[in-house]
Amino acid sequence: IKIETAGIDKYENELHLIGELPKQPPELAERVRWLLGKVQTAHAKVEADEKESGTLKKVLMSEY
């Protein structure tokens, strides 16, 4: 989870920097799409990991 969260922060920071440009060249459109895809993928992994972690915690609590 920690690694994916760090990746999300990195991608969001780059998107923020691109968003602050006074004029965004059309060449950056593909980069923005790529970054958004990376954020979406990493976010889905974090959600899945958090769900699994919750399930494992419940198992541990019931076992011990």
All heavy atoms as TSV, in Angstrom:
chain	resi	resn	atom	element	x	y	z
A	1	ILE	N	N	0.844	-1.191	0.000
A	1	ILE	CA	C	0.000	0.000	0.000
A	1	ILE	C	C	0.882	1.244	0.000
A	1	ILE	O	O	0.602	2.189	-0.726
A	1	ILE	CB	C	-0.960	-0.010	1.218
A	1	ILE	CG1	C	-1.962	-1.163	1.101
A	1	ILE	CG2	C	-1.679	1.313	1.347
A	1	ILE	CD1	C	-2.856	-1.357	2.305
A	2	LYS	N	N	1.935	1.199	0.791
A	2	LYS	CA	C	2.813	2.362	0.911
A	2	LYS	C	C	3.478	2.717	-0.426
A	2	LYS	O	O	3.579	3.883	-0.793
A	2	LYS	CB	C	3.862	2.075	1.987
A	2	LYS	CG	C	4.649	3.260	2.418
A	2	LYS	CD	C	5.565	2.881	3.579
A	2	LYS	CE	C	6.215	4.091	4.172
A	2	LYS	NZ	N	7.063	3.756	5.311
A	3	ILE	N	N	3.899	1.695	-1.153
A	3	ILE	CA	C	4.569	1.920	-2.438
A	3	ILE	C	C	3.596	2.529	-3.446
A	3	ILE	O	O	3.934	3.483	-4.161
A	3	ILE	CB	C	5.162	0.603	-2.975
A	3	ILE	CG1	C	6.301	0.137	-2.072
A	3	ILE	CG2	C	5.653	0.771	-4.407
A	3	ILE	CD1	C	6.792	-1.263	-2.372
A	4	GLU	N	N	2.387	1.978	-3.500
A	4	GLU	CA	C	1.383	2.499	-4.444
A	4	GLU	C	C	0.996	3.929	-4.097
A	4	GLU	O	O	0.811	4.759	-4.980
A	4	GLU	CB	C	0.140	1.599	-4.459
A	4	GLU	CG	C	0.377	0.227	-5.019
A	4	GLU	CD	C	0.837	0.214	-6.469
A	4	GLU	OE1	O	0.508	1.136	-7.235
A	4	GLU	OE2	O	1.537	-0.731	-6.840
A	5	THR	N	N	0.880	4.217	-2.798
A	5	THR	CA	C	0.530	5.567	-2.365
A	5	THR	C	C	1.620	6.556	-2.759
A	5	THR	O	O	1.328	7.673	-3.207
A	5	THR	CB	C	0.294	5.603	-0.841
A	5	THR	OG1	O	-0.731	4.656	-0.517
A	5	THR	CG2	C	-0.133	6.972	-0.376
A	6	ALA	N	N	2.871	6.137	-2.635
A	6	ALA	CA	C	3.984	7.007	-3.045
A	6	ALA	C	C	3.930	7.253	-4.547
A	6	ALA	O	O	4.180	8.379	-5.008
A	6	ALA	CB	C	5.317	6.367	-2.659
A	7	GLY	N	N	3.588	6.224	-5.312
A	7	GLY	CA	C	3.454	6.388	-6.759
A	7	GLY	C	C	2.343	7.352	-7.110
A	7	GLY	O	O	2.495	8.205	-7.984
A	8	ILE	N	N	1.208	7.222	-6.424
A	8	ILE	CA	C	0.080	8.131	-6.663
A	8	ILE	C	C	0.508	9.569	-6.396
A	8	ILE	O	O	0.219	10.467	-7.192
A	8	ILE	CB	C	-1.136	7.742	-5.799
A	8	ILE	CG1	C	-1.727	6.423	-6.283
A	8	ILE	CG2	C	-2.199	8.843	-5.831
A	8	ILE	CD1	C	-2.795	5.843	-5.367
A	9	ASP	N	N	1.207	9.791	-5.274
A	9	ASP	CA	C	1.676	11.144	-4.947
A	9	ASP	C	C	2.588	11.688	-6.045
A	9	ASP	O	O	2.470	12.850	-6.447
A	9	ASP	CB	C	2.429	11.145	-3.616
A	9	ASP	CG	C	1.510	10.973	-2.416
A	9	ASP	OD1	O	0.289	11.203	-2.556
A	9	ASP	OD2	O	2.024	10.615	-1.339
A	10	LYS	N	N	3.473	10.844	-6.525
A	10	LYS	CA	C	4.420	11.250	-7.580
A	10	LYS	C	C	3.669	11.647	-8.859
A	10	LYS	O	O	3.936	12.699	-9.450
A	10	LYS	CB	C	5.383	10.099	-7.861
A	10	LYS	CG	C	6.420	10.366	-8.907
A	10	LYS	CD	C	7.335	9.155	-9.033
A	10	LYS	CE	C	7.561	8.843	-10.475
A	10	LYS	NZ	N	8.352	7.642	-10.682
A	11	TYR	N	N	2.713	10.803	-9.271
A	11	TYR	CA	C	1.951	11.089	-10.491
A	11	TYR	C	C	1.087	12.340	-10.327
A	11	TYR	O	O	0.994	13.163	-11.241
A	11	TYR	CB	C	1.075	9.895	-10.877
A	11	TYR	CG	C	1.836	8.607	-11.062
A	11	TYR	CD1	C	1.352	7.411	-10.561
A	11	TYR	CD2	C	3.056	8.576	-11.733
A	11	TYR	CE1	C	2.048	6.225	-10.725
A	11	TYR	CE2	C	3.757	7.384	-11.903
A	11	TYR	CZ	C	3.255	6.225	-11.394
A	11	TYR	OH	O	3.947	5.037	-11.555
A	12	GLU	N	N	0.463	12.483	-9.151
A	12	GLU	CA	C	-0.374	13.661	-8.914
A	12	GLU	C	C	0.454	14.939	-8.902
A	12	GLU	O	O	-0.003	15.975	-9.384
A	12	GLU	CB	C	-1.151	13.507	-7.612
A	12	GLU	CG	C	-2.299	12.520	-7.723
A	12	GLU	CD	C	-3.052	12.337	-6.426
A	12	GLU	OE1	O	-2.519	12.671	-5.339
A	12	GLU	OE2	O	-4.191	11.825	-6.494
A	13	ASN	N	N	1.664	14.864	-8.350
A	13	ASN	CA	C	2.542	16.041	-8.356
A	13	ASN	C	C	2.894	16.456	-9.780
A	13	ASN	O	O	2.902	17.652	-10.098
A	13	ASN	CB	C	3.811	15.781	-7.550
A	13	ASN	CG	C	3.574	15.816	-6.064
A	13	ASN	OD1	O	2.627	16.424	-5.588
A	13	ASN	ND2	N	4.427	15.144	-5.321
A	14	GLU	N	N	3.184	15.474	-10.615
A	14	GLU	CA	C	3.506	15.798	-12.007
A	14	GLU	C	C	2.296	16.389	-12.720
A	14	GLU	O	O	2.413	17.360	-13.471
A	14	GLU	CB	C	4.016	14.572	-12.757
A	14	GLU	CG	C	4.504	14.916	-14.150
A	14	GLU	CD	C	5.194	13.760	-14.856
A	14	GLU	OE1	O	5.560	12.765	-14.203
A	14	GLU	OE2	O	5.369	13.875	-16.085
A	15	LEU	N	N	1.114	15.820	-12.466
A	15	LEU	CA	C	-0.107	16.369	-13.067
A	15	LEU	C	C	-0.342	17.805	-12.598
A	15	LEU	O	O	-0.749	18.666	-13.379
A	15	LEU	CB	C	-1.320	15.508	-12.714
A	15	LEU	CG	C	-1.412	14.185	-13.456
A	15	LEU	CD1	C	-2.442	13.277	-12.800
A	15	LEU	CD2	C	-1.763	14.413	-14.921
A	16	HIS	N	N	-0.057	18.053	-11.332
A	16	HIS	CA	C	-0.211	19.405	-10.797
A	16	HIS	C	C	0.739	20.382	-11.495
A	16	HIS	O	O	0.343	21.498	-11.861
A	16	HIS	CB	C	0.035	19.406	-9.287
A	16	HIS	CG	C	-0.122	20.732	-8.644
A	16	HIS	ND1	N	-1.352	21.323	-8.455
A	16	HIS	CD2	C	0.784	21.598	-8.159
A	16	HIS	CE1	C	-1.178	22.496	-7.878
A	16	HIS	NE2	N	0.114	22.688	-7.681
A	17	LEU	N	N	1.986	19.949	-11.679
A	17	LEU	CA	C	2.959	20.805	-12.369
A	17	LEU	C	C	2.518	21.103	-13.803
A	17	LEU	O	O	2.628	22.239	-14.270
A	17	LEU	CB	C	4.337	20.140	-12.384
A	17	LEU	CG	C	5.076	20.085	-11.058
A	17	LEU	CD1	C	6.341	19.245	-11.194
A	17	LEU	CD2	C	5.411	21.481	-10.573
A	18	ILE	N	N	2.020	20.101	-14.484
A	18	ILE	CA	C	1.543	20.292	-15.855
A	18	ILE	C	C	0.349	21.243	-15.859
A	18	ILE	O	O	0.235	22.121	-16.718
A	18	ILE	CB	C	1.174	18.945	-16.510
A	18	ILE	CG1	C	2.442	18.112	-16.732
A	18	ILE	CG2	C	0.431	19.157	-17.829
A	18	ILE	CD1	C	2.192	16.679	-17.157
A	19	GLY	N	N	-0.530	21.093	-14.862
A	19	GLY	CA	C	-1.703	21.952	-14.768
A	19	GLY	C	C	-1.369	23.403	-14.507
A	19	GLY	O	O	-2.145	24.299	-14.851
A	20	GLU	N	N	-0.222	23.667	-13.905
A	20	GLU	CA	C	0.191	25.045	-13.605
A	20	GLU	C	C	0.833	25.754	-14.798
A	20	GLU	O	O	1.058	26.962	-14.737
A	20	GLU	CB	C	1.155	25.061	-12.429
A	20	GLU	CG	C	0.488	24.766	-11.103
A	20	GLU	CD	C	1.456	24.864	-9.940
A	20	GLU	OE1	O	2.673	24.670	-10.130
A	20	GLU	OE2	O	0.976	25.123	-8.829
A	21	LEU	N	N	1.143	25.027	-15.849
A	21	LEU	CA	C	1.743	25.657	-17.022
A	21	LEU	C	C	0.752	26.663	-17.609
A	21	LEU	O	O	-0.439	26.375	-17.720
A	21	LEU	CB	C	2.093	24.615	-18.089
A	21	LEU	CG	C	3.203	23.625	-17.754
A	21	LEU	CD1	C	3.307	22.568	-18.840
A	21	LEU	CD2	C	4.522	24.339	-17.578
A	22	PRO	N	N	1.247	27.838	-17.998
A	22	PRO	CA	C	0.336	28.845	-18.558
A	22	PRO	C	C	-0.311	28.381	-19.866
A	22	PRO	O	O	-1.466	28.665	-20.131
A	22	PRO	CB	C	1.223	30.066	-18.782
A	22	PRO	CG	C	2.623	29.566	-18.698
A	22	PRO	CD	C	2.614	28.282	-17.932
A	23	LYS	N	N	0.459	27.657	-20.651
A	23	LYS	CA	C	-0.071	27.119	-21.898
A	23	LYS	C	C	0.395	25.675	-21.998
A	23	LYS	O	O	1.576	25.391	-21.904
A	23	LYS	CB	C	0.445	27.932	-23.089
A	23	LYS	CG	C	-0.137	27.501	-24.410
A	23	LYS	CD	C	0.390	28.352	-25.559
A	23	LYS	CE	C	-0.179	27.830	-26.855
A	23	LYS	NZ	N	0.440	28.460	-28.007
A	24	GLN	N	N	-0.549	24.767	-22.180
A	24	GLN	CA	C	-0.196	23.359	-22.237
A	24	GLN	C	C	-0.075	22.911	-23.687
A	24	GLN	O	O	-1.052	22.929	-24.430
A	24	GLN	CB	C	-1.251	22.523	-21.518
A	24	GLN	CG	C	-1.327	22.844	-20.044
A	24	GLN	CD	C	-2.423	22.078	-19.348
A	24	GLN	OE1	O	-3.128	21.291	-19.946
A	24	GLN	NE2	N	-2.559	22.327	-18.072
A	25	PRO	N	N	1.137	22.542	-24.091
A	25	PRO	CA	C	1.330	22.076	-25.461
A	25	PRO	C	C	0.540	20.787	-25.717
A	25	PRO	O	O	0.386	19.967	-24.819
A	25	PRO	CB	C	2.830	21.809	-25.566
A	25	PRO	CG	C	3.438	22.209	-24.284
A	25	PRO	CD	C	2.364	22.518	-23.320
A	26	PRO	N	N	0.052	20.623	-26.916
A	26	PRO	CA	C	-0.719	19.411	-27.231
A	26	PRO	C	C	0.103	18.124	-27.065
A	26	PRO	O	O	-0.465	17.057	-26.853
A	26	PRO	CB	C	-1.142	19.595	-28.684
A	26	PRO	CG	C	-0.465	20.812	-29.191
A	26	PRO	CD	C	0.144	21.528	-28.034
A	27	GLU	N	N	1.410	18.236	-27.126
A	27	GLU	CA	C	2.272	17.068	-26.955
A	27	GLU	C	C	2.154	16.467	-25.550
A	27	GLU	O	O	2.485	15.305	-25.346
A	27	GLU	CB	C	3.745	17.434	-27.230
A	27	GLU	CG	C	4.044	17.818	-28.657
A	27	GLU	CD	C	3.731	19.288	-28.966
A	27	GLU	OE1	O	3.451	20.058	-28.037
A	27	GLU	OE2	O	3.770	19.654	-30.149
A	28	LEU	N	N	1.705	17.258	-24.595
A	28	LEU	CA	C	1.574	16.773	-23.225
A	28	LEU	C	C	0.303	15.966	-22.998
A	28	LEU	O	O	0.163	15.295	-21.972
A	28	LEU	CB	C	1.603	17.942	-22.235
A	28	LEU	CG	C	2.967	18.572	-21.967
A	28	LEU	CD1	C	2.828	19.746	-21.007
A	28	LEU	CD2	C	3.923	17.549	-21.398
A	29	ALA	N	N	-0.628	15.998	-23.924
A	29	ALA	CA	C	-1.907	15.307	-23.747
A	29	ALA	C	C	-1.698	13.814	-23.511
A	29	ALA	O	O	-2.332	13.222	-22.625
A	29	ALA	CB	C	-2.817	15.540	-24.950
A	30	GLU	N	N	-0.816	13.204	-24.269
A	30	GLU	CA	C	-0.553	11.766	-24.101
A	30	GLU	C	C	0.068	11.485	-22.731
A	30	GLU	O	O	-0.264	10.491	-22.078
A	30	GLU	CB	C	0.357	11.255	-25.218
A	30	GLU	CG	C	0.566	9.761	-25.202
A	30	GLU	CD	C	-0.719	8.958	-25.379
A	30	GLU	OE1	O	-1.612	9.421	-26.116
A	30	GLU	OE2	O	-0.826	7.874	-24.769
A	31	ARG	N	N	0.969	12.363	-22.297
A	31	ARG	CA	C	1.596	12.203	-20.975
A	31	ARG	C	C	0.542	12.303	-19.872
A	31	ARG	O	O	0.558	11.523	-18.915
A	31	ARG	CB	C	2.688	13.268	-20.781
A	31	ARG	CG	C	3.398	13.211	-19.456
A	31	ARG	CD	C	4.231	11.984	-19.332
A	31	ARG	NE	N	4.966	11.974	-18.066
A	31	ARG	CZ	C	5.727	11.004	-17.677
A	31	ARG	NH1	N	5.898	9.941	-18.438
A	31	ARG	NH2	N	6.343	11.045	-16.528
A	32	VAL	N	N	-0.374	13.247	-20.007
A	32	VAL	CA	C	-1.437	13.421	-19.018
A	32	VAL	C	C	-2.313	12.172	-18.963
A	32	VAL	O	O	-2.639	11.675	-17.877
A	32	VAL	CB	C	-2.273	14.685	-19.312
A	32	VAL	CG1	C	-3.527	14.739	-18.462
A	32	VAL	CG2	C	-1.432	15.939	-19.096
A	33	ARG	N	N	-2.675	11.631	-20.122
A	33	ARG	CA	C	-3.480	10.399	-20.158
A	33	ARG	C	C	-2.736	9.239	-19.494
A	33	ARG	O	O	-3.322	8.461	-18.750
A	33	ARG	CB	C	-3.861	10.037	-21.598
A	33	ARG	CG	C	-5.037	10.837	-22.132
A	33	ARG	CD	C	-5.564	10.256	-23.434
A	33	ARG	NE	N	-4.641	10.422	-24.544
A	33	ARG	CZ	C	-4.522	11.539	-25.267
A	33	ARG	NH1	N	-5.283	12.573	-25.016
A	33	ARG	NH2	N	-3.655	11.597	-26.253
A	34	TRP	N	N	-1.448	9.139	-19.761
A	34	TRP	CA	C	-0.635	8.084	-19.168
A	34	TRP	C	C	-0.595	8.227	-17.643
A	34	TRP	O	O	-0.765	7.246	-16.915
A	34	TRP	CB	C	0.782	8.126	-19.750
A	34	TRP	CG	C	1.678	7.055	-19.227
A	34	TRP	CD1	C	1.763	5.766	-19.667
A	34	TRP	CD2	C	2.623	7.178	-18.156
A	34	TRP	NE1	N	2.711	5.085	-18.934
A	34	TRP	CE2	C	3.247	5.921	-18.004
A	34	TRP	CE3	C	2.996	8.220	-17.324
A	34	TRP	CZ2	C	4.228	5.686	-17.048
A	34	TRP	CZ3	C	3.967	7.984	-16.363
A	34	TRP	CH2	C	4.577	6.736	-16.232
A	35	LEU	N	N	-0.372	9.449	-17.173
A	35	LEU	CA	C	-0.329	9.701	-15.730
A	35	LEU	C	C	-1.671	9.381	-15.072
A	35	LEU	O	O	-1.718	8.764	-14.005
A	35	LEU	CB	C	0.057	11.158	-15.448
A	35	LEU	CG	C	1.514	11.521	-15.719
A	35	LEU	CD1	C	1.689	13.035	-15.722
A	35	LEU	CD2	C	2.427	10.879	-14.680
A	36	LEU	N	N	-2.757	9.782	-15.712
A	36	LEU	CA	C	-4.083	9.496	-15.166
A	36	LEU	C	C	-4.337	7.989	-15.099
A	36	LEU	O	O	-4.923	7.497	-14.131
A	36	LEU	CB	C	-5.160	10.187	-15.996
A	36	LEU	CG	C	-5.199	11.712	-15.889
A	36	LEU	CD1	C	-6.179	12.286	-16.908
A	36	LEU	CD2	C	-5.565	12.153	-14.484
A	37	GLY	N	N	-3.883	7.270	-16.100
A	37	GLY	CA	C	-4.011	5.815	-16.088
A	37	GLY	C	C	-3.218	5.190	-14.954
A	37	GLY	O	O	-3.691	4.255	-14.288
A	38	LYS	N	N	-2.015	5.704	-14.726
A	38	LYS	CA	C	-1.174	5.203	-13.636
A	38	LYS	C	C	-1.836	5.467	-12.276
A	38	LYS	O	O	-1.827	4.608	-11.402
A	38	LYS	CB	C	0.211	5.867	-13.656
A	38	LYS	CG	C	1.089	5.379	-14.771
A	38	LYS	CD	C	1.435	3.926	-14.542
A	38	LYS	CE	C	2.709	3.531	-15.204
A	38	LYS	NZ	N	3.087	2.152	-14.903
A	39	VAL	N	N	-2.410	6.665	-12.107
A	39	VAL	CA	C	-3.091	6.995	-10.860
A	39	VAL	C	C	-4.280	6.055	-10.652
A	39	VAL	O	O	-4.481	5.515	-9.559
A	39	VAL	CB	C	-3.548	8.476	-10.839
A	39	VAL	CG1	C	-4.490	8.743	-9.675
A	39	VAL	CG2	C	-2.354	9.408	-10.780
A	40	GLN	N	N	-5.043	5.844	-11.697
A	40	GLN	CA	C	-6.214	4.969	-11.605
A	40	GLN	C	C	-5.816	3.540	-11.238
A	40	GLN	O	O	-6.421	2.919	-10.362
A	40	GLN	CB	C	-6.983	4.992	-12.920
A	40	GLN	CG	C	-8.260	4.192	-12.884
A	40	GLN	CD	C	-9.019	4.268	-14.195
A	40	GLN	OE1	O	-8.482	4.660	-15.220
A	40	GLN	NE2	N	-10.272	3.898	-14.150
A	41	THR	N	N	-4.787	3.016	-11.884
A	41	THR	CA	C	-4.320	1.658	-11.609
A	41	THR	C	C	-3.802	1.530	-10.181
A	41	THR	O	O	-4.143	0.576	-9.466
A	41	THR	CB	C	-3.217	1.262	-12.610
A	41	THR	OG1	O	-3.744	1.342	-13.930
A	41	THR	CG2	C	-2.703	-0.143	-12.344
A	42	ALA	N	N	-2.996	2.493	-9.759
A	42	ALA	CA	C	-2.436	2.448	-8.406
A	42	ALA	C	C	-3.542	2.573	-7.358
A	42	ALA	O	O	-3.517	1.885	-6.329
A	42	ALA	CB	C	-1.402	3.559	-8.225
A	43	HIS	N	N	-4.523	3.426	-7.620
A	43	HIS	CA	C	-5.636	3.596	-6.687
A	43	HIS	C	C	-6.432	2.296	-6.555
A	43	HIS	O	O	-6.818	1.895	-5.444
A	43	HIS	CB	C	-6.538	4.739	-7.152
A	43	HIS	CG	C	-7.640	5.048	-6.201
A	43	HIS	ND1	N	-7.425	5.575	-4.956
A	43	HIS	CD2	C	-8.981	4.884	-6.301
A	43	HIS	CE1	C	-8.581	5.722	-4.335
A	43	HIS	NE2	N	-9.542	5.305	-5.131
A	44	ALA	N	N	-6.648	1.612	-7.655
A	44	ALA	CA	C	-7.368	0.336	-7.620
A	44	ALA	C	C	-6.586	-0.700	-6.807
A	44	ALA	O	O	-7.175	-1.472	-6.043
A	44	ALA	CB	C	-7.612	-0.164	-9.044
A	45	LYS	N	N	-5.257	-0.706	-6.954
A	45	LYS	CA	C	-4.428	-1.633	-6.185
A	45	LYS	C	C	-4.499	-1.330	-4.689
A	45	LYS	O	O	-4.578	-2.246	-3.868
A	45	LYS	CB	C	-2.972	-1.570	-6.654
A	45	LYS	CG	C	-2.739	-2.228	-7.990
A	45	LYS	CD	C	-1.272	-2.139	-8.383
A	45	LYS	CE	C	-1.028	-2.719	-9.752
A	45	LYS	NZ	N	0.373	-2.580	-10.158
A	46	VAL	N	N	-4.473	-0.045	-4.340
A	46	VAL	CA	C	-4.565	0.344	-2.933
A	46	VAL	C	C	-5.902	-0.107	-2.353
A	46	VAL	O	O	-5.958	-0.667	-1.253
A	46	VAL	CB	C	-4.370	1.869	-2.758
A	46	VAL	CG1	C	-4.758	2.318	-1.353
A	46	VAL	CG2	C	-2.934	2.263	-3.053
A	47	GLU	N	N	-6.976	0.122	-3.095
A	47	GLU	CA	C	-8.296	-0.292	-2.613
A	47	GLU	C	C	-8.357	-1.811	-2.410
A	47	GLU	O	O	-8.880	-2.277	-1.401
A	47	GLU	CB	C	-9.385	0.147	-3.588
A	47	GLU	CG	C	-9.702	1.618	-3.518
A	47	GLU	CD	C	-10.829	2.019	-4.460
A	47	GLU	OE1	O	-11.167	1.256	-5.385
A	47	GLU	OE2	O	-11.364	3.110	-4.264
A	48	ALA	N	N	-7.825	-2.565	-3.353
A	48	ALA	CA	C	-7.832	-4.022	-3.239
A	48	ALA	C	C	-6.988	-4.478	-2.049
A	48	ALA	O	O	-7.398	-5.369	-1.289
A	48	ALA	CB	C	-7.318	-4.653	-4.527
A	49	ASP	N	N	-5.830	-3.854	-1.876
A	49	ASP	CA	C	-4.956	-4.213	-0.759
A	49	ASP	C	C	-5.597	-3.872	0.582
A	49	ASP	O	O	-5.469	-4.622	1.549
A	49	ASP	CB	C	-3.597	-3.519	-0.885
A	49	ASP	CG	C	-2.746	-4.090	-2.011
A	49	ASP	OD1	O	-3.097	-5.160	-2.542
A	49	ASP	OD2	O	-1.729	-3.449	-2.345
A	50	GLU	N	N	-6.276	-2.725	0.653
A	50	GLU	CA	C	-6.938	-2.336	1.893
A	50	GLU	C	C	-8.085	-3.293	2.220
A	50	GLU	O	O	-8.291	-3.643	3.382
A	50	GLU	CB	C	-7.445	-0.899	1.806
A	50	GLU	CG	C	-6.329	0.124	1.895
A	50	GLU	CD	C	-6.807	1.551	1.727
A	50	GLU	OE1	O	-7.939	1.770	1.230
A	50	GLU	OE2	O	-6.048	2.464	2.087
A	51	LYS	N	N	-8.799	-3.720	1.202
A	51	LYS	CA	C	-9.890	-4.665	1.415
A	51	LYS	C	C	-9.331	-5.995	1.937
A	51	LYS	O	O	-9.848	-6.574	2.890
A	51	LYS	CB	C	-10.663	-4.883	0.114
A	51	LYS	CG	C	-11.862	-5.770	0.253
A	51	LYS	CD	C	-12.618	-5.884	-1.053
A	51	LYS	CE	C	-13.827	-6.793	-0.888
A	51	LYS	NZ	N	-14.572	-6.941	-2.133
A	52	GLU	N	N	-8.267	-6.476	1.303
A	52	GLU	CA	C	-7.642	-7.729	1.729
A	52	GLU	C	C	-7.087	-7.593	3.146
A	52	GLU	O	O	-7.213	-8.508	3.969
A	52	GLU	CB	C	-6.531	-8.125	0.764
A	52	GLU	CG	C	-5.877	-9.436	1.118
A	52	GLU	CD	C	-4.763	-9.841	0.160
A	52	GLU	OE1	O	-4.448	-9.081	-0.764
A	52	GLU	OE2	O	-4.216	-10.933	0.365
A	53	SER	N	N	-6.487	-6.456	3.446
A	53	SER	CA	C	-5.943	-6.214	4.775
A	53	SER	C	C	-7.053	-6.258	5.826
A	53	SER	O	O	-6.874	-6.835	6.906
A	53	SER	CB	C	-5.243	-4.853	4.815
A	53	SER	OG	O	-4.765	-4.566	6.093
A	54	GLY	N	N	-8.193	-5.663	5.513
A	54	GLY	CA	C	-9.323	-5.694	6.433
A	54	GLY	C	C	-9.810	-7.107	6.678
A	54	GLY	O	O	-10.114	-7.487	7.821
A	55	THR	N	N	-9.863	-7.885	5.627
A	55	THR	CA	C	-10.286	-9.281	5.744
A	55	THR	C	C	-9.300	-10.069	6.601
A	55	THR	O	O	-9.698	-10.844	7.480
A	55	THR	CB	C	-10.407	-9.932	4.351
A	55	THR	OG1	O	-11.323	-9.180	3.563
A	55	THR	CG2	C	-10.864	-11.367	4.444
A	56	LEU	N	N	-8.019	-9.869	6.363
A	56	LEU	CA	C	-6.993	-10.581	7.135
A	56	LEU	C	C	-7.024	-10.176	8.608
A	56	LEU	O	O	-6.828	-11.014	9.494
A	56	LEU	CB	C	-5.609	-10.329	6.535
A	56	LEU	CG	C	-5.378	-10.935	5.154
A	56	LEU	CD1	C	-4.032	-10.486	4.600
A	56	LEU	CD2	C	-5.455	-12.449	5.190
A	57	LYS	N	N	-7.280	-8.905	8.885
A	57	LYS	CA	C	-7.377	-8.452	10.275
A	57	LYS	C	C	-8.541	-9.137	10.979
A	57	LYS	O	O	-8.428	-9.535	12.139
A	57	LYS	CB	C	-7.557	-6.941	10.340
A	57	LYS	CG	C	-6.279	-6.172	10.082
A	57	LYS	CD	C	-6.506	-4.683	10.154
A	57	LYS	CE	C	-5.261	-3.924	9.788
A	57	LYS	NZ	N	-5.470	-2.474	9.780
A	58	LYS	N	N	-9.665	-9.278	10.274
A	58	LYS	CA	C	-10.820	-9.952	10.868
A	58	LYS	C	C	-10.485	-11.405	11.193
A	58	LYS	O	O	-10.872	-11.923	12.236
A	58	LYS	CB	C	-12.016	-9.873	9.929
A	58	LYS	CG	C	-12.640	-8.509	9.853
A	58	LYS	CD	C	-13.817	-8.506	8.880
A	58	LYS	CE	C	-14.364	-7.108	8.717
A	58	LYS	NZ	N	-15.461	-7.060	7.727
A	59	VAL	N	N	-9.772	-12.061	10.283
A	59	VAL	CA	C	-9.382	-13.446	10.505
A	59	VAL	C	C	-8.473	-13.547	11.720
A	59	VAL	O	O	-8.651	-14.405	12.592
A	59	VAL	CB	C	-8.692	-14.048	9.253
A	59	VAL	CG1	C	-8.059	-15.390	9.577
A	59	VAL	CG2	C	-9.670	-14.163	8.116
A	60	LEU	N	N	-7.503	-12.660	11.802
A	60	LEU	CA	C	-6.580	-12.679	12.944
A	60	LEU	C	C	-7.321	-12.423	14.261
A	60	LEU	O	O	-7.034	-13.061	15.272
A	60	LEU	CB	C	-5.478	-11.646	12.759
A	60	LEU	CG	C	-4.400	-11.992	11.736
A	60	LEU	CD1	C	-3.468	-10.806	11.524
A	60	LEU	CD2	C	-3.620	-13.213	12.170
A	61	MET	N	N	-8.257	-11.503	14.244
A	61	MET	CA	C	-9.011	-11.182	15.462
A	61	MET	C	C	-9.858	-12.379	15.895
A	61	MET	O	O	-9.981	-12.639	17.091
A	61	MET	CB	C	-9.916	-9.969	15.232
A	61	MET	CG	C	-9.133	-8.704	14.978
A	61	MET	SD	S	-8.102	-8.296	16.371
A	61	MET	CE	C	-8.863	-6.809	16.873
A	62	SER	N	N	-10.418	-13.105	14.945
A	62	SER	CA	C	-11.253	-14.246	15.311
A	62	SER	C	C	-10.406	-15.459	15.725
A	62	SER	O	O	-10.855	-16.276	16.521
A	62	SER	CB	C	-12.172	-14.635	14.137
A	62	SER	OG	O	-11.427	-15.147	13.058
A	63	GLU	N	N	-9.211	-15.555	15.196
A	63	GLU	CA	C	-8.330	-16.681	15.514
A	63	GLU	C	C	-7.598	-16.471	16.847
A	63	GLU	O	O	-7.300	-17.434	17.537
A	63	GLU	CB	C	-7.290	-16.895	14.411
A	63	GLU	CG	C	-7.881	-17.294	13.076
A	63	GLU	CD	C	-8.372	-18.725	13.073
A	63	GLU	OE1	O	-7.757	-19.567	13.741
A	63	GLU	OE2	O	-9.370	-18.979	12.385
A	64	TYR	N	N	-7.282	-15.230	17.173
A	64	TYR	CA	C	-6.484	-14.959	18.368
A	64	TYR	C	C	-7.257	-14.042	19.242
A	64	TYR	O	O	-7.222	-13.315	19.924
A	64	TYR	CB	C	-5.113	-14.379	17.982
A	64	TYR	CG	C	-4.353	-15.316	17.089
A	64	TYR	CD1	C	-4.305	-15.158	15.707
A	64	TYR	CD2	C	-3.685	-16.412	17.634
A	64	TYR	CE1	C	-3.603	-16.031	14.902
A	64	TYR	CE2	C	-2.973	-17.285	16.824
A	64	TYR	CZ	C	-2.944	-17.077	15.468
A	64	TYR	OH	O	-2.240	-17.946	14.671
